[in-house]
Amino acid sequence: MTPRFDLAPPVPDLSATLQACIDSKTKPLGALGRLEALALQVGQVLGSTAPEPGRPHLLVCAGDHGTLRDVRGRGLSAYPADVTWQMVENFLAGGAAINVLAREGGMALHIADCGVAHDFGPRDGLIDAKVAHGTASWFDGPAMTPAQCAQALDNGARIARDIAAGGARVLGFGEMGIGNTASASLITHLLTGAPMDDCVGRGTGLGDAALADKKRVLAGLVAGYDGPRDAFSVLAAFGGFEIATLAGAMLGAAQSRMLLLIDGFISSAAALVAQAHAPALRHYCVFSHRSQERGHAIQLEHMQALPLLDLDLRLGEGTGAALAWPLVRAAAAILRDMASFESASVSKA
């Protein structure tokens, strides 16, 4: 059974007040460009003309894909499946890119094992949200059963609500799962209707020949899929536990009136699913950057999203969300701290 996530947009009554506040600042109208639109969104989501985002949090969800352990699917990634659990260890040790960027940005980092094919045991800093030891292989059927998919969604919502209960008002999203660009490509194709070939990119750095093989394999999988094309069914058929947990976490965070920092291609695949469940989610989402991964532009266009940054990133892990955080903080500060013409006794034009 598909979990229900009822979600309303932020209270619209504040919009005119926020816009008037922004327009009254000591600057020409619109002079801060898209930072003004970001300030408006931050104020709407946080429900204040003087928003205090507080310390941001970032959730990285990890999961394995059974297709990568199937000999027929090993060409889908330049890296072996064991890199997923090895990178989780790297996260826990503080040595990955996201650890560095989160520390630099003062972000609280949460790592969740959503379905890694490895037994970590109880570990400080690791959230146990494991549904199974990796998904099933797409060559044999759906990646997840409906019950597993629903469990992952519920796990994500619970994690986000727990983080919100601790006082967090901003939550960024990242992931780790070797092979998950293939999942995201399939989800993107099936939920947007864009040509399959346009949704497939190099992922972990495939060369031309390997990329051609990846496109061939994924096209074959889509051609053989005759299941429903609603978001929940597509997620269960081709998603990963990390993607499903992210989608649930986004919905849970929005229900808790948090501002969401969406990372790149994989996180946006989760956002596609989450927005299909609850269209109002888009009001809470700040899309951090435009990924180098080919299908990300399709996702952004489908969700009518304008990303903040374009740095040719394609790492994942939530790195784009961490890099976008200073812009969000600046937008909130402009709304909260910048003087108005009246308060500064500055003449208006």
Phi, psi and omega per residue, in radians:
M1 nan 2.327 -3.141
T2 -1.227 2.215 3.099
P3 -1.107 2.622 3.108
R4 -1.711 2.356 3.077
F5 -2.301 1.610 3.098
D6 -1.355 2.276 -3.054
L7 -2.549 2.250 3.092
A8 -1.871 2.677 3.061
P9 -1.126 2.843 3.023
P10 -0.999 2.699 -3.103
V11 -0.992 2.067 -3.030
P12 -1.298 -0.314 -3.055
D13 -1.061 -0.391 -3.079
L14 -1.444 -0.244 -3.006
S15 -1.035 -0.859 -3.109
A16 -1.131 -0.683 3.127
T17 -1.123 -0.754 3.127
L18 -1.111 -0.761 -3.128
Q19 -1.118 -0.701 3.098
A20 -1.117 -0.666 3.105
C21 -1.099 -0.794 3.129
I22 -1.118 -0.756 -3.104
D23 -1.184 -0.389 -3.105
S24 -1.496 -0.114 -3.129
K25 -1.155 2.764 -3.066
T26 -1.319 1.358 -3.123
K27 -2.900 2.760 2.982
P28 -1.111 2.662 3.126
L29 -0.973 2.237 3.079
G30 1.297 0.144 -3.016
A31 -1.187 -0.373 3.107
L32 -1.667 0.210 2.963
G33 0.933 -2.312 -3.057
R34 -1.195 -0.296 3.057
L35 -1.120 -0.520 3.097
E36 -1.223 -0.723 3.088
A37 -1.115 -0.649 3.104
L38 -1.167 -0.726 3.102
A39 -1.057 -0.719 3.110
L40 -1.065 -0.786 -3.140
Q41 -1.132 -0.765 3.128
V42 -1.050 -0.777 3.127
G43 -1.106 -0.696 3.130
Q44 -1.117 -0.850 -3.082
V45 -1.170 -0.749 -3.101
L46 -1.480 -0.111 2.995
G47 1.212 0.692 -3.076
S48 -2.732 2.589 2.995
T49 -1.483 -0.078 3.066
A50 -2.328 1.121 -2.990
P51 -1.178 2.465 3.071
E52 -2.071 1.644 -3.072
P53 -1.154 -0.390 -3.114
G54 1.188 -2.820 -3.138
R55 -1.364 2.177 3.130
P56 -1.339 2.652 3.074
H57 -2.050 2.708 3.140
L58 -2.406 2.236 -3.112
L59 -1.906 2.122 3.068
V60 -1.903 2.082 -3.117
C61 -1.803 2.340 -3.093
A62 -2.116 2.469 3.097
G63 -2.844 2.673 3.130
D64 -1.769 2.699 -3.124
H65 -2.013 2.072 -3.081
G66 -1.054 -0.462 3.132
T67 -1.040 -0.556 -3.137
L68 -1.258 -0.369 3.110
R69 -1.645 -0.015 3.041
D70 -1.594 2.280 -3.087
V71 -0.989 -0.465 -3.131
R72 -1.323 -0.223 -3.072
G73 -2.068 0.098 -3.033
R74 -1.237 -0.310 3.096
G75 -1.403 0.014 -3.113
L76 -1.335 -0.216 3.141
S77 -2.452 2.606 3.073
A78 -1.360 -0.186 -3.096
Y79 -2.051 2.611 3.101
P80 -1.280 2.785 -3.072
A81 -1.058 -0.526 -3.100
D82 -1.102 -0.288 3.128
V83 -1.098 -0.460 3.128
T84 -1.027 -0.968 -3.106
W85 -1.202 -0.573 3.117
Q86 -1.128 -0.656 3.104
M87 -1.256 -0.566 3.030
V88 -1.055 -0.739 3.061
E89 -1.055 -0.689 3.103
N90 -1.108 -0.731 3.072
F91 -1.028 -0.823 -3.089
L92 -1.139 -0.499 3.117
A93 -1.465 -0.174 3.087
G94 1.493 0.314 -2.997
G95 -1.838 -0.006 -3.072
A96 -1.527 2.937 3.130
A97 -0.987 -0.729 -3.097
I98 -1.175 -0.554 3.068
N99 -1.089 -0.783 -3.130
V100 -1.089 -0.867 -3.078
L101 -1.200 -0.640 3.097
A102 -1.142 -0.730 3.092
R103 -1.082 -0.774 -3.136
E104 -1.074 -0.605 -3.113
G105 -1.603 0.022 -3.130
G106 1.191 0.524 -3.090
M107 -1.628 2.436 3.023
A108 -1.411 2.153 -3.026
L109 -1.821 2.280 3.115
H110 -2.100 2.269 3.112
I111 -1.950 2.241 -3.119
A112 -2.111 2.228 2.986
D113 -1.512 1.830 -3.077
C114 -1.694 -0.287 -3.109
G115 2.966 0.790 3.126
V116 -1.422 2.443 -3.135
A117 -1.436 1.066 -3.076
H118 -2.853 2.520 3.102
D119 -1.730 1.886 -3.139
F120 -1.487 -0.458 -2.999
G121 1.268 3.048 3.113
P122 -1.079 2.219 -3.098
R123 -2.410 2.415 3.035
D124 -1.093 2.302 3.082
G125 1.512 -0.010 -3.137
L126 -1.990 2.119 3.078
I127 -1.473 2.193 3.117
D128 -1.524 1.765 3.069
A129 -2.185 0.530 -3.051
K130 -1.201 2.164 3.053
V131 -1.559 -0.717 3.114
A132 -2.841 3.008 3.121
H133 -1.460 1.214 -3.117
G134 1.550 2.740 3.101
T135 -1.376 3.017 3.037
A136 -1.366 2.886 3.098
S137 -1.346 2.367 3.113
W138 -1.088 -0.410 -3.117
F139 -1.231 -0.292 -3.105
D140 -1.892 -0.095 -3.113
G141 2.533 -2.826 -3.124
P142 -1.102 2.609 3.108
A143 -1.123 -0.668 -3.088
M144 -2.323 2.638 2.925
T145 -1.305 2.782 3.064
P146 -0.954 -0.668 -3.132
A147 -1.163 -0.701 3.108
Q148 -1.141 -0.731 -3.139
C149 -1.108 -0.766 3.111
A150 -1.113 -0.673 3.116
Q151 -1.108 -0.741 3.133
A152 -1.114 -0.748 3.084
L153 -1.037 -0.809 -3.135
D154 -1.136 -0.677 3.102
N155 -1.026 -0.796 -3.123
G156 -1.094 -0.782 3.128
A157 -1.066 -0.698 3.138
R158 -1.137 -0.760 3.141
I159 -1.055 -0.797 -3.125
A160 -1.109 -0.732 -3.141
R161 -1.149 -0.632 3.085
D162 -1.120 -0.719 3.107
I163 -1.128 -0.745 3.123
A164 -1.118 -0.638 -3.133
A165 -1.103 -0.402 3.092
G166 -1.451 0.029 3.078
G167 1.829 -0.012 -3.123
A168 -1.211 2.507 3.137
R169 -2.119 -0.185 3.116
V170 -2.295 2.277 3.135
L171 -2.332 2.133 3.046
G172 -1.689 2.846 -3.025
F173 -2.315 2.386 3.059
G174 -2.568 3.067 -3.053
E175 -2.641 2.873 2.996
M176 -2.558 2.164 3.116
G177 -3.076 1.791 -3.117
I178 -0.997 2.221 -3.116
G179 1.695 -0.036 -3.026
N180 -1.373 -0.173 2.985
T181 -1.222 -0.524 3.058
A182 -1.143 -0.759 3.063
S183 -1.017 -0.836 -3.099
A184 -1.107 -0.620 3.109
S185 -1.116 -0.779 3.136
L186 -1.138 -0.772 3.115
I187 -1.074 -0.756 -3.120
T188 -1.090 -0.811 3.121
H189 -1.043 -0.834 -3.022
L190 -1.289 -0.499 -3.103
L191 -1.651 -0.368 3.131
T192 -1.832 -0.389 -3.074
G193 1.423 0.066 3.102
A194 -1.184 2.634 3.128
P195 -0.975 2.424 -3.097
M196 -0.963 -0.726 -3.083
D197 -1.067 -0.572 -3.121
D198 -1.355 -0.224 -3.082
C199 -1.675 -0.080 -3.019
V200 -1.877 2.256 3.117
G201 -2.211 -2.947 -3.007
R202 -1.407 -0.186 3.076
G203 1.019 -2.071 -3.102
T204 -1.380 0.179 3.065
G205 1.945 0.662 -3.141
L206 -1.153 2.500 3.010
G207 -1.330 3.128 -3.046
D208 -1.061 -0.773 -3.108
A209 -1.161 -0.753 3.137
A210 -1.179 -0.623 3.095
L211 -1.115 -0.721 3.100
A212 -1.080 -0.690 3.098
D213 -1.139 -0.717 3.122
K214 -1.055 -0.786 3.127
K215 -1.089 -0.708 -3.133
R216 -1.119 -0.786 -3.118
V217 -1.125 -0.800 -3.104
L218 -1.182 -0.647 3.085
A219 -1.092 -0.675 3.109
G220 -1.151 -0.690 3.120
L221 -1.130 -0.738 3.124
V222 -1.147 -0.716 -3.130
A223 -1.079 -0.537 -3.132
G224 -1.575 0.011 -3.108
Y225 -1.592 2.098 3.125
D226 -2.130 0.368 -3.136
G227 -1.473 3.115 3.111
P228 -1.076 2.711 -3.105
R229 -2.005 0.359 2.968
D230 -1.272 2.812 -2.990
A231 -1.065 -0.724 -3.109
F232 -1.126 -0.765 -3.123
S233 -1.160 -0.713 3.115
V234 -1.132 -0.734 3.104
L235 -1.065 -0.774 3.133
A236 -1.158 -0.633 -3.088
A237 -1.252 -0.735 -2.963
F238 -2.260 0.023 -3.092
G239 -1.456 -3.046 3.028
G240 -2.183 2.841 3.124
F241 -1.077 -0.559 3.130
E242 -1.213 -0.656 3.141
I243 -1.212 -0.746 3.121
A244 -1.128 -0.702 3.122
T245 -1.155 -0.684 3.074
L246 -1.066 -0.782 3.139
A247 -1.043 -0.769 3.098
G248 -1.132 -0.667 3.131
A249 -1.148 -0.671 3.095
M250 -1.085 -0.756 3.138
L251 -1.167 -0.735 3.110
G252 -1.143 -0.672 3.126
A253 -1.160 -0.742 3.129
A254 -1.146 -0.679 3.077
Q255 -1.064 -0.491 3.115
S256 -1.552 0.165 3.100
R257 1.054 0.742 3.050
M258 -1.705 2.701 3.000
L259 -1.483 2.304 -3.052
L260 -1.838 2.233 3.046
L261 -1.809 1.877 -3.069
I262 -1.596 2.325 -3.118
D263 -1.420 -2.262 -2.993
G264 -1.764 -2.353 -2.939
F265 -1.086 -0.813 -3.081
I266 -1.251 -0.820 3.124
S267 -1.082 -0.614 3.116
S268 -1.241 -0.496 3.013
A269 -1.108 -0.718 3.067
A270 -1.115 -0.675 3.115
A271 -1.147 -0.640 3.054
L272 -0.986 -0.813 3.135
V273 -1.124 -0.814 -3.077
A274 -1.121 -0.710 3.127
Q275 -1.195 -0.541 3.059
A276 -1.132 -0.611 3.074
H277 -1.234 -0.709 -3.035
A278 -2.528 1.625 -3.078
P279 -0.967 -0.468 -3.136
A280 -1.157 -0.210 -3.139
L281 -0.980 -0.563 -3.036
R282 -1.033 -0.485 -3.139
H283 -1.164 -0.412 -3.060
Y284 -1.674 -0.152 -2.986
C285 -1.664 2.209 2.908
V286 -1.820 2.044 -3.137
F287 -1.524 1.981 -2.893
S288 -1.188 -0.752 -3.031
H289 -2.755 2.927 3.020
R290 -1.743 2.017 -3.107
S291 -1.247 2.705 3.011
Q292 -1.238 -0.334 3.129
E293 -1.114 2.284 -2.919
R294 -1.015 -0.730 -3.055
G295 -1.290 -0.176 -3.076
H296 -1.149 -0.657 3.113
A297 -1.068 -0.622 3.110
I298 -1.151 -0.770 3.113
Q299 -1.049 -0.823 -3.096
L300 -1.078 -0.757 3.133
E301 -1.105 -0.731 -3.120
H302 -1.095 -0.643 -3.118
M303 -1.600 0.087 -3.126
Q304 0.933 0.799 -3.077
A305 -1.874 2.433 3.094
L306 -2.002 1.902 -3.060
P307 -1.260 2.711 -3.119
L308 -1.338 -0.668 -2.991
L309 -2.177 2.742 3.017
D310 -2.483 1.581 -3.021
L311 -2.045 0.262 -3.101
D312 1.041 0.579 3.101
L313 -1.341 2.605 2.980
R314 -2.723 0.601 -3.102
L315 -1.589 -0.627 -2.999
G316 1.414 -2.577 3.135
E317 1.189 -0.052 -3.033
G318 1.576 0.219 -3.072
T319 -1.107 -0.686 3.104
G320 -1.131 -0.678 3.110
A321 -1.096 -0.718 3.117
A322 -1.132 -0.674 -3.138
L323 -1.247 -0.498 3.135
A324 -1.386 -0.355 -3.068
W325 -0.955 -0.776 3.135
P326 -1.008 -0.554 3.092
L327 -1.206 -0.690 3.102
V328 -1.122 -0.776 3.121
R329 -1.079 -0.718 3.127
A330 -1.127 -0.726 3.135
A331 -1.082 -0.745 3.106
A332 -1.114 -0.694 -3.121
A333 -1.158 -0.672 3.099
I334 -1.076 -0.780 3.141
L335 -1.148 -0.675 -3.028
R336 -1.468 -0.717 -2.894
D337 -1.951 -0.329 -3.070
M338 -1.266 2.417 -3.100
A339 -1.236 2.663 2.997
S340 -1.623 2.888 3.069
F341 -0.978 -0.716 -3.090
E342 -1.194 -0.836 -3.073
S343 -1.186 -0.502 -3.119
A344 -1.646 -0.017 -3.098
S345 0.959 0.760 3.100
V346 -1.817 2.338 -3.123
S347 -1.236 2.393 3.059
K348 -1.503 2.731 3.129
A349 -1.138 nan nan
